[in-house]
Amino acid sequence: MKTHKAIAKRFRVTRNKKVVQKKTGQNHFRIKKSGKYKINKKGKKQISKVYQKSIIKAIG
């Protein structure tokens, strides 16, 4: 089965089969956001188990 490239760019599967994604709202218009907001947007967020199976299947 082919890899779904759009999903592969946005999600990553960890060693323990957890799916993580970059948090939204980090690319532009950040100058007017508070420091607390920007700190909370750092890092990755874990995807709920409802969607994990379909994402892993699409990535291959």
C-alpha positions in Angstrom: 0.0 0.0 0.0 1.3 3.5 -0.9 2.1 6.0 1.8 -0.3 8.9 2.1 2.1 11.8 1.7 0.0 14.6 3.2 -0.5 12.5 6.4 3.2 11.5 6.5 4.2 15.2 6.5 2.0 16.1 9.4 2.2 13.1 11.8 5.0 11.0 13.2 4.7 7.5 14.8 6.9 7.0 17.9 8.5 3.7 19.0 5.6 2.9 21.2 3.1 3.3 18.3 1.9 6.7 19.5 1.0 9.3 16.9 2.3 12.8 17.5 1.7 16.1 15.7 3.1 19.6 15.8 0.8 22.0 17.7 -1.1 24.4 15.5 -0.6 28.2 15.5 3.2 28.4 15.3 3.9 29.7 11.8 3.0 33.4 11.6 1.3 36.3 13.4 3.2 35.3 16.6 4.4 38.8 17.4 1.0 39.8 19.0 0.7 36.5 21.0 1.6 36.4 24.6 4.7 34.6 25.8 2.6 32.1 27.8 0.7 31.2 24.6 3.9 30.7 22.6 5.5 28.5 25.3 2.4 26.3 25.5 2.6 25.9 21.7 6.1 24.4 21.8 6.6 20.7 21.3 4.2 18.0 20.1 0.7 16.9 20.9 -0.5 13.3 21.0 -3.3 12.2 18.8 -6.3 10.5 20.4 -6.6 6.7 20.1 -9.7 7.0 17.9 -7.6 8.3 15.0 -4.3 6.5 15.6 -5.1 3.3 13.8 -6.2 5.0 10.6 -3.2 7.4 10.6 -0.7 4.5 11.1 -2.4 2.6 8.3 -2.2 5.6 5.9 1.5 6.2 6.7 2.3 2.6 5.9 
